[in-house]
């Protein structure tokens, strides 16, 4: 622990921090350490017992102060690693009036995008995939799972399913699925998208660099060809603190 951090978290500072519950005052002190750069983005917090000893408070008080800061997104817990100062996240706004790929969407914002592939493979379709994509029992499905990253910030986990009839070789997809579907002349022209709120489970939280239980957006998209045939079924999980979906509404003309 640095001398500056030890000074900020000292008993003297706690006593001088005004009135209110101890955990609220300790929370303010931790916020000050982040605001002043004493704790930088990505830095690990000292163990709870060390903070408790330094500030002469109980570990329960320390845990409550940290829990509040985790809930606010200032800190993030990583299972098996500890608690860290979260990296500031720039909100990405996506309009729901256009059917675009993640790669195209980020490029329009001047952001660099990339994927970390979690899985590519050909499988026997699940009952959901058979029903949504209209597949027979003899047709395989290409599945692609990846972590979507913009400007080195993980934003979403995507799990896409495409009929093997349209995408026989999922390994041909490098960065953009829609670019490959366009090359194969089966790019979708419309989609139905369903968005719901969710909380991050442990495995997803680790991939996205957020705390377990953090707010997320669960999105299901079914995309169609001009003929009406479903070509893509994608389930995505987006960071709730990094993505805004915007819909423009007009008055219905009767």
N, C-alpha and C positions, 0 to 999 in steps of 0.2 A: 504494500500500500504506500502511495506517495505521501510526502510530507504535506502537500497541499490538501490532499483528500483527507488525511488525518486531522488537519486543522478544521476543515469544513464540517466533519462529522464528530467533532469533539464535544464533550459534555458542556464546555463553556458556551459553544455556539448553540447547543440545544436549549440551554437555560435562557439564552438571550433571544430566542426565536419567538418570543411573545407568548400569548395565551393559546389554549386549545389542547386537545389530546396529544399525547406524546407521539403517536404514530403520524399525526398530521404534520407536526413540526419536523419530524425526521424525514417525512416525504418531501417537505419544502427544501430541506438541506440536500437531499439527493438530487432534486431538480436543479438546485443551484450548481451542484458539481457538474451536471451535464451542460447546463447553460453556459458556464464559464469555461468549459473545455477541460476541466480537471478530469472528468470522465469523458473520453472521446467516444465517438460512434464505433461500435464493435468492441469496446473495452469490456472486460469482465468485471463484475462487481466483486468486492471482497466477500468472503464467506459470511453468512448471517451472524455466526458467533463472534467474528472479529468486529463487525459493525456494532453488535450489541455491547461488547466489552468497551469499545472506544467511546460510545455515546452513553454508556452506563444505563442501558435500557434492557428489557427482556427480549428474547428472541421472538416472542409472540408479537411484540411491538414492531420489530424489524420486519417480520414476515408480512404483517398487515400493511406497512408502508410500501413494501416492494410489491405486494399483490395489487395495490391501487395503481402503481406506476405501470405494472404489466397490463392491467385492464385498460389503461389510457394509451398504451402503445409506446410509452417512452422506454420501457425495458422489455426484454424478451427472455423467456426461460427456454433453455435447450436441454432436453432430457439427457442426463449423464454428463453434461458439460458445465452447467451453471447458469447464471443470469447475466445478461449482456445488455449494453446500451444499444437500442435499436437504431438502425440506419434510417434517416429521414426518407419518407416516401413521397414522391410527387404523384398527385392524383392523375389518372388517365381517364379521359372522358370519351365514351363510345356512344355514338348515336345509333338508335335502333332502326333507322329508316333505310340503311344500306346493308347489303350482304357482302361483307369483306372478310378476308382472312386476317389473322393476327399480324402476320408479316406486313401486309398492305396497310393495316391500320397504324402500326408503329412507324412505318416509313413516311406516311403522310404527316406525322407529328415530328419528323426529323429525328426519330429515336432509332438506335440500332437494336435489332432483335436477333435472337438466336434461340435454339432449342437444345436441351439436354435430353437425349432419348432415353426413355425408361424401358421401352419395349417396341419391337416391330415383329409381326408374325402373322401367319395364316392359320386360322382355327375353324373348327366346327362351330357354326353360329349358335348362340344361346336362343332360348325361346323369344326373348325380347327382340333380339336382332332379326330373327326370322320374321316376326310379325311386323316390325317397323320398316324393315328394308324390303319386305316382300320376297324373302328367299325360300327356295325349295330345300328339301333335306339333302340334296346332292350338291348344293352350292356352298363353297367356303366363304369365310369373311376375313378381310384384312383388318387387323387391329394395330393401332398406333397410339402409344402413350408417351407423353413428353412433358417436360417442365418448360414453360414458356418464360423467357427472360427478355427484358427491355432495359437497355442502358445498365446492364449488369445487375438489375434488380429482378428477382423472381416474382412473377405476377400471377401465374396460373398453372394449373395442372390440367392437361387435356387428354381425354381418352376417346379416340375416334374409331368408328367401325364403318368400313366401306365394303360393299359386296365385292367378292373376288372377281366377279364378272367385269366390274369397272376398274378395279385396281388389283390386277393379278400379282403384282410384285411390290409389296409395301417397302422393300428396301430401296426402291427407286426414289422415294420421297426423301429429300435432303433437308430443306428448311420449311418450305411451304407446301402443304397438302393441296391447296387449291391450284397452285402453279402446276403440279403434276397432273391433277385432274383436267386442267385446261389443256395440257399437252396431249392428253388422251382423248380430248374432245368430249369430256363428260363433266365439265364444271357445272355446279348447281347454279340456278338462276333465281331461286327464292328459297326461303326457309321459315320454319315456325320455331320460335325460341321461347322456352319457359324458364323463368328466373325465380329462385326462391332463396330465402335466408337460411344459413346453416352455421354451425360452429366447427372449427377445425379439430379433426382428430389428430392423434400424435404423429402418425407417419406423414400426413399431409402438412402438418405444421412444421415439421423438420425440413421438408423440401422447400417450403415457401418462406422459411425464416421468420415465423411468427410463433406466438405462444399457443399451447394447446388450449382449445376453447375460444380462440379469437374469432371474430366475426368473419364470415365468408359468404360468397355468392355462388350458389349451385345453379348451373345452367345446362339445360338440355336443348340441343338443336337438332332438328330434322331438316335436311336440305334436299331439294327436289330439282330434277331436270325439267326442261320445258315441257316434256311429255307428261309430267306428273309423277314420274317414277322417283321414289326416294333413293338418293345416292349416298347420303352420309348421315350417320347418327353419332353425335358427339356429346359426351358428358364432360363438363368442365367445372373446375373449382377455382374461383378467383379470390384474391385477397380483398376483403371488404374495406381495408384502409387505403387501397391503391386504385380502385376502379369505380367509376360512376357510369351508369348506363342512363342515357337521356333519350326520352321519346318526345317528339313534337306532336301536339294535338291540335286539331282544327274542329270547328263546329260542323256537325253533320248537316248536310243540306237535305231537306225532306221535300 
